[in-house]
Amino acid sequence: MDALAEAVVAGAPRETLTRIPLPDTYTAAHLRAADVGLFEGVEDKDVRKSIHVGDVPMPELAPDEALVAVMASGINYNTVWSATFEPVPTFAFLKHYGKLDRWSARHDLPHHVLGSDAAGVIVRTGAGVRRWHVGDEVVVATAYVDDEDPATHWDGMLGDTQRAWGFETNFGGLAHYAVVRANQLLPKAPHLTWEEAAANPLCAGTAYRMLVSERGARFKQGDVVLIWGAAGGLGAYAAQFVRNGGGIAVGVVSAPEKAERAKAMGCHVVLNRQQLGLTGNEPPDPATAGKRLGKLIRGAVGEDPHIVFEHVGRATFGISVFVVRRGGTVVTCGSSTGYQHEYDNRYLWMRLKKVIGSHGANLQEQWETNRLISLGHVRPALSATYPLSETAEASRLVQTNRHTGKIGVLGLAPRSGLGVSDEARRAELGGDAISPLLTRQ
């Protein structure tokens, strides 16, 4: 650990952090461009073979950026996509981005530092950063947007150069340091540990935009919401938003042992994929599976879903379009089982249903999400924590769907349980029960 990192871990004041020089290199979980062809012709693209943990060069900081000493981060499915080089190697994203200007050119490197979640301490700010200072404890939102793009001021997710940080950009959060734009920063909730805080931004913000935001499904009190993958990272936050907002959350999970965990995060009813004939990534007949699912949902809550929360993709999308009620909405943010979806369009147009594409969250949506987390109304979906050296193993859990909720990764934090600055508030909200899914420290 370098001198600056040691000072951060020791809780050194702002003045001390400012005086200590930056290291020339830092430890990071990263991919290598030389490995892009690693999985050609291979059926099991095991990410443990492509994710490396080691030293990478420290980049120069742009005027609108901050350098964050990362205390903890988390695994998202985009890390799996990056590490399998599918659907295209993310080095293609970095090369394309690198052509824009001097600062974007820094990202086009033979290595890609991964990670789209982080919690930590600011150790440097660029000359143009006004609202944030060295020593501030922060979490990092995922949307990487350009303040000079006019569309950004309508919705940060609509700008031409909007990117997912740590996936379509370099210098992500699975590292000892991360480079972020100032418009990604949010105050860390003081009652949470580093790893609890790091688990939230990407999945919680994405779920908020999908369900609550006016740009999403516009969920309202009393809505029945079908949540695929209800025990996963996205699903665990979706269930909380639905329950908090007076809706009825119907979750679908992939294994019996995940049912209780989905209920712990807010689901009123939990169904197993095996009940629907879903045993792999290939979709069953949508009408057959949809009729079976609809009957189960009506038997449990009395009516068809108003909204379907989709991110599974190919294996479920046709069922989602079939099962949502007349005039209902399918909102989707991903396709973990495949991007090519098939559905019967008659059920979409003749029954006046809607499909809404949703991606990430803009800064206001992230800020609202972070406020709910800080108030204790939304709880972390953290289920396990791994050291940075085991990032590949943690990513493999997500790749093979053997995880629940979010998998955390410690960066500079020497152990789990650190980072709480408001112990009284934590005790008031339930102490260590704040993270209902947590099983491994």
Residue pairs with C-beta under 8 A, 6 or more apart in sequence:
1 9
1 176
1 412
2 23
2 26
2 176
3 20
3 21
3 23
4 17
4 20
4 21
4 22
4 23
4 69
4 123
5 23
5 26
5 69
5 176
5 412
7 16
7 17
7 20
8 17
8 69
8 71
8 120
8 121
8 123
8 412
9 412
9 413
9 414
13 135
14 133
14 134
14 135
17 121
17 123
17 134
17 135
18 134
22 58
22 67
22 123
22 124
23 58
24 57
24 58
25 55
25 56
25 57
25 58
26 55
26 56
26 58
26 175
26 176
26 177
27 53
27 54
27 55
27 56
27 175
27 176
27 388
28 53
28 54
28 55
28 56
28 113
28 114
28 174
28 175
28 176
28 177
29 51
29 52
29 53
29 113
29 114
29 115
29 174
29 175
29 388
29 391
29 392
29 409
30 51
30 52
30 53
30 54
30 56
30 111
30 112
30 113
30 114
30 175
31 50
31 51
31 52
31 82
31 83
31 90
31 91
31 111
31 112
31 114
32 50
32 52
32 110
32 111
33 89
33 91
33 109
33 110
33 111
33 112
34 110
35 50
35 85
36 85
36 89
36 91
38 49
38 50
38 85
39 45
39 49
39 50
39 84
39 85
45 84
45 85
45 86
46 396
46 399
47 79
47 80
47 83
47 84
47 392
47 395
47 396
47 399
48 392
48 393
48 395
48 396
50 83
50 84
50 85
51 79
51 83
51 114
51 391
51 392
51 395
52 392
53 388
53 389
53 391
53 392
56 111
56 113
56 175
58 177
59 106
59 170
59 171
59 179
60 106
61 67
61 124
61 125
61 126
61 179
62 103
62 126
63 126
63 127
63 128
63 129
64 126
64 128
64 129
64 147
64 181
64 182
64 183
65 125
65 126
65 129
65 179
65 180
65 181
65 182
66 122
66 124
66 125
66 126
66 129
66 132
66 138
66 179
66 180
66 181
66 182
66 185
67 122
67 123
67 124
67 125
67 177
67 178
67 179
68 118
68 120
68 121
68 122
68 123
68 138
68 140
68 177
68 178
68 179
68 180
69 120
69 121
69 122
69 123
69 176
69 177
69 411
69 412
70 118
70 119
70 120
70 173
70 174
70 175
70 176
70 177
70 178
70 411
70 412
71 119
71 120
71 121
71 194
71 198
71 410
71 411
71 412
71 413
71 418
71 419
72 118
72 119
72 120
72 193
72 194
72 195
72 197
72 198
72 385
72 408
72 409
72 410
72 411
72 413
72 419
73 115
73 117
73 118
73 119
73 172
73 173
73 174
73 175
73 178
73 198
73 388
73 408
73 409
73 411
74 115
74 117
74 173
74 195
74 198
74 199
74 202
74 382
74 406
74 407
74 408
74 409
75 174
75 391
75 394
75 395
75 397
75 398
75 403
75 406
75 407
75 408
75 409
76 116
76 117
76 202
76 203
76 233
76 398
77 334
77 336
77 398
78 116
78 164
78 166
78 167
79 114
79 115
79 116
79 166
79 167
79 174
79 395
79 398
80 395
80 398
80 399
81 87
81 90
81 167
82 90
82 112
82 114
82 167
83 114
83 392
83 395
83 399
84 399
87 339
90 112
90 167
90 168
91 112
93 163
93 167
93 168
93 169
94 107
94 108
94 109
94 112
94 168
94 169
94 170
95 108
97 104
97 107
97 108
97 161
97 163
97 168
97 169
98 104
98 105
98 106
98 107
98 108
99 105
99 108
100 161
106 170
107 169
107 170
107 171
109 170
111 170
112 170
113 166
113 170
113 171
113 172
113 174
113 175
113 178
114 166
114 167
114 172
114 174
114 391
115 166
115 172
115 173
115 174
115 175
115 178
115 409
116 142
116 164
116 165
116 166
116 167
116 172
116 173
116 202
117 139
117 140
117 142
117 166
117 173
117 198
117 199
117 200
117 201
117 202
118 139
118 140
118 172
118 173
118 178
118 180
118 198
118 201
118 411
119 137
119 138
119 139
119 140
119 188
119 194
119 195
119 197
119 198
119 419
120 137
120 138
120 140
120 178
120 194
120 411
120 412
121 135
121 136
121 137
121 138
122 132
122 133
122 134
122 135
122 136
122 138
122 185
123 134
123 177
124 134
125 132
125 133
125 134
125 182
126 182
128 182
129 182
130 182
131 182
131 185
132 138
132 182
132 185
136 185
136 187
137 187
137 188
137 190
137 419
137 421
138 185
138 186
138 187
138 188
139 185
139 186
139 187
139 188
139 189
139 197
139 198
139 200
139 201
139 370
140 165
140 173
140 178
140 180
140 184
140 185
140 186
140 201
141 184
141 185
141 186
141 201
141 205
141 361
141 363
141 366
142 164
142 165
142 166
142 184
142 201
142 202
142 205
142 206
142 360
142 361
143 156
143 157
143 162
143 163
143 164
143 165
143 184
143 360
143 361
143 362
143 363
143 366
144 162
144 163
144 164
144 165
144 168
144 169
144 181
144 184
145 152
145 156
145 157
145 159
145 161
145 162
145 163
145 181
145 183
145 362
145 363
146 152
146 159
146 161
146 162
147 183
149 159
149 160
149 161
149 162
151 158
151 159
151 160
152 158
152 159
152 162
155 215
155 362
156 162
156 183
156 362
156 363
156 364
157 209
157 215
157 359
157 360
157 361
157 362
162 360
163 169
164 360
165 172
165 173
165 180
165 184
166 172
166 173
166 174
166 178
170 179
171 178
171 179
171 180
172 178
173 198
173 411
174 388
174 391
174 409
174 411
175 388
175 411
176 388
176 411
176 412
183 363
184 363
186 201
186 366
186 367
186 370
187 370
187 374
188 197
188 419
189 197
189 370
189 373
189 374
190 374
190 420
190 421
190 422
190 425
191 374
191 376
191 420
191 422
191 423
191 425
191 426
191 429
191 434
192 373
192 380
192 419
192 420
192 426
192 434
193 416
193 417
193 418
193 419
193 420
194 410
194 413
194 418
194 419
195 382
195 385
195 408
195 409
195 410
195 413
195 416
195 419
196 380
196 382
196 408
196 434
196 435
197 380
197 419
198 408
198 409
199 233
199 380
199 381
199 382
199 405
199 406
199 408
200 237
200 369
200 370
200 373
200 378
200 380
200 381
200 406
201 366
201 369
201 370
202 233
202 360
203 233
203 234
203 236
203 237
203 381
203 406
204 237
204 369
204 373
204 378
204 381
205 360
205 361
205 365
205 366
205 369
206 234
206 237
206 333
206 358
206 359
206 360
206 361
207 234
207 237
207 238
207 241
207 309
208 237
208 241
208 361
208 365
208 366
208 368
208 369
209 215
209 216
209 358
209 360
209 361
209 362
209 365
210 216
210 217
210 238
210 309
210 331
210 333
210 356
210 358
211 217
211 219
211 225
211 238
211 241
211 242
211 245
211 307
211 309
211 331
212 219
212 241
212 245
212 368
213 361
213 365
215 358
215 365
216 331
216 356
216 358
217 307
217 309
217 329
217 331
217 356
218 329
219 225
219 241
219 242
219 245
219 247
219 306
219 307
220 245
220 247
221 245
221 246
221 247
222 246
222 247
222 248
223 242
223 247
223 248
223 306
223 307
224 247
224 248
224 250
224 297
224 301
224 303
224 304
224 305
224 306
224 307
225 238
225 242
225 247
225 248
225 249
225 250
225 305
225 306
225 307
225 308
225 309
226 250
226 252
226 293
226 297
226 305
226 307
226 308
226 309
226 320
226 323
226 324
227 235
227 238
227 239
227 242
227 249
227 250
227 251
227 252
227 267
227 309
228 235
228 252
228 308
228 309
228 310
228 311
228 312
228 316
228 320
229 235
229 252
229 253
229 254
229 311
229 312
229 336
230 236
230 238
230 239
230 249
230 251
230 252
230 253
230 258
230 262
230 265
230 267
230 270
231 251
231 253
231 254
231 258
231 259
231 261
231 262
231 265
231 404
231 405
232 401
232 403
232 404
232 405
233 381
233 405
233 406
234 309
234 311
234 333
234 334
235 251
235 262
235 265
235 309
236 261
236 262
236 265
236 266
236 381
236 405
236 406
236 437
237 265
237 378
237 381
238 249
238 309
239 249
239 251
239 262
239 265
239 266
239 267
240 265
240 266
240 377
240 378
240 379
241 378
242 248
242 249
242 266
243 249
243 266
243 267
243 268
244 266
244 372
244 377
244 378
248 268
248 269
248 301
249 266
249 267
249 268
249 269
250 267
250 268
250 269
250 270
250 271
250 297
250 300
250 301
250 305
251 262
251 263
251 267
251 269
251 270
251 271
252 270
252 271
252 272
252 273
252 276
253 259
253 261
253 262
253 270
253 271
253 272
253 273
254 272
254 273
254 401
255 272
256 272
258 404
259 270
259 272
261 383
261 404
261 405
261 436
261 437
262 270
263 270
264 436
264 437
265 379
265 381
265 405
265 436
265 437
268 301
269 297
269 300
269 301
271 293
271 296
271 297
271 300
273 279
275 292
275 296
276 284
276 289
276 292
276 293
276 296
276 319
277 284
277 288
277 289
277 292
278 284
278 289
278 315
278 316
280 315
281 314
281 315
281 337
281 338
282 314
282 315
283 314
283 315
283 316
283 317
283 318
283 319
283 342
284 319
286 318
286 319
286 321
286 322
286 342
286 343
286 344
287 322
287 344
289 319
290 318
290 319
290 322
290 323
291 322
293 319
293 323
294 304
294 322
294 323
297 303
297 304
297 305
297 323
298 304
303 325
304 323
304 324
304 325
304 328
305 323
305 324
305 325
305 328
306 324
306 325
306 328
306 329
307 324
307 328
307 329
307 330
307 331
308 320
308 323
308 324
308 328
308 329
308 330
308 331
309 331
310 316
310 317
310 320
310 330
310 331
310 332
310 333
311 332
311 333
311 334
311 335
311 336
312 334
312 335
312 336
312 337
313 332
313 334
313 335
313 336
313 337
313 338
313 339
313 341
314 335
314 337
314 338
314 339
314 340
314 341
314 342
315 337
315 338
316 337
317 330
317 332
317 335
317 341
317 342
317 343
318 341
318 342
318 343
318 344
320 330
320 343
321 330
321 343
321 344
321 347
321 348
321 353
321 355
322 343
322 344
322 347
324 330
324 353
326 351
326 352
326 353
327 351
327 352
327 353
328 353
328 354
329 353
329 354
329 355
329 356
330 353
330 354
330 355
330 356
331 355
331 356
331 358
332 355
332 356
332 357
332 358
333 357
333 358
333 359
333 360
335 341
347 353
348 355
361 369
369 378
372 378
373 379
373 380
376 425
376 428
376 429
376 434
379 434
379 435
379 436
380 406
380 434
380 435
381 405
381 406
381 435
381 437
382 405
382 406
382 408
382 435
382 437
382 438
383 403
383 404
383 405
383 406
383 407
383 435
383 437
383 438
383 439
383 440
384 394
384 397
384 403
384 407
384 408
384 438
384 439
384 440
385 407
385 408
385 409
385 410
385 416
385 438
385 440
385 441
386 393
386 394
386 407
386 408
386 409
386 410
387 409
387 410
388 409
388 410
388 411
390 409
391 409
394 407
394 409
397 403
397 407
398 407
404 437
404 439
405 437
408 416
410 416
413 419
416 441
417 441
420 426
426 434
432 438
